[in-house]
Amino acid sequence: MRGRVLASVVAAALLFTGLTVREATAEPGGWTLPQLTVANGAIADVTGRTVLLRGVNVNQLNDYAQNDPALPAVAPLDRTDFAQMAELGFNVVRLNLAWSALEPTPGAFDPAYLARIHTAVDDAKANGLYTVLDMHQDAWGKAVGSPKGQSCPPFMKPGIGWDGAPAWATLTDGWTTCNFGGVRETAPAVARAFQNFYDDTQGIQGHLVDTWAKLAAEFKDEPAIAGYDLLNEPNPGLRDPFSAADQLGRYYQRVIAAIRQAERGSLPHLAIFEPSAIWSAIGIDATPPAHYITDPLAVFSPHLYSESINIVNAFPTIEVGFKIALDAAVKYRVPVWSGEWGWFGDPSSDAAKVDRFVDQLDANRMGGSWWSWKQACGDPHTVRDGNTNKPQGNLNRISCPSGASLGQAAGYARPLARAYPRAVPGTLSTVGATGFTGTGTGRVEVWYPGSARPNVQSTNVSDLTLTQVAGGWQLTGNTVGSYSIKQS
């Protein structure tokens, strides 16, 4: 019933405003991609369905520093990548973008890079995937690498260049680019650059806000854009945790307002906001005050690396990490979507952790985006760790330094491809390994992996159809009232 009411309200609002519901229909397989919104505390689409966004990060359009001239920093990206994602049942890609490539000189907006983004979005849509546009950065940008031959203060070591801001927006005030123990975020130059960003020194924050507005205007009429991830793993700068959270909140308030202005006349997209990089390291941090995050389409997006790359591997556990994230989102009254998770070690031994993580996604009726699809031999992560002669990537393996494909790691591909309801009418009540329940009226779409036709039982679902697609099966049907679909 709630789904029927929501659909009616949305339709009435669209009629009143003169806007139309835009729905992207993917090919092949018939997955539908209506524009996303937020309803009843969940990510939903404008037809009144709850949507679980499950997929992967793609860094192949990022503008990483070339720390080793002999090795590519990213792998090539083409339509076959998205087809392979669809074969795992994914319905979203978090596309890592670089401010340095979007605005290479002050005020510029690079049309060639923009065209590459459009191609990726179109290829994703053609394979049934939404795209989150992610303003990615690690350790501020490419220009914070230590120059060759630079000596470092005691107990510090030279840093490498990463990704994010253009060199002209990298204001370090001469602070050292060396770091402690190879940890990129400990470089004083990184903290200084971020603090100048928060303080809008020389208007650099305004430049990123304007770039976001241009990007939003470019994609404002594209329903297959899930939303905008406003800044990846922001460093706290030079402030204490609570002051740092406050200045981050002010940036979010400013950039969301600019995006909404750019989208005027069209339906708005999700505004995805993150806590600081500290959360990715320890699993908790101070978060921006709620009065800065008032947009009705806001989504809280902590990166959940429990039992993976957290500094203390045993805490929080995967299960506790979810609870901390969900509790932190309560003050905003927004959904939670983990924009990054994964990067476990050995797929033969850590597949059980991935299963536990997906169990938590199901139990909390959430989505997330695995890190990552591919990692090239010259990626800064690879160079920093001294692994340019070792296989890279923990989903799609790459031989280094040759760059030859070693195929997918089955230990991770299997749990990542588990069955789930992609879009269900109204309210999604429960999700488990064998099925789900909900309440609402409309079209349901479900993914099942494997070549064997799934044996399903349903209640209050008519016109139930199973169609074999690449990598698995698509279930569609029409629900009425309280419904359930179970697999035996």
PyMOL commands that set and color helices and strands:
alter all, ss='L'
color gray80, all
select helices_A, chain A and resi 2-17+79-86+99-102+111-126+142-144+167-169+184-186+188-198+201-219+241-262+277-282+290-292+318-329+347-363+380-384+410-416
alter helices_A, ss='H'
color red, helices_A
select strands_A, chain A and resi 23-25+32-34+36-39+42-45+49-51+54-58+92-98+130-136+225-229+270-273+298-300+337-342+367-371+396-398+405-408+420-425+427-432+435-439+442-449+456-469+472-487
alter strands_A, ss='S'
color yellow, strands_A
deselect
rebuild
show_as cartoon
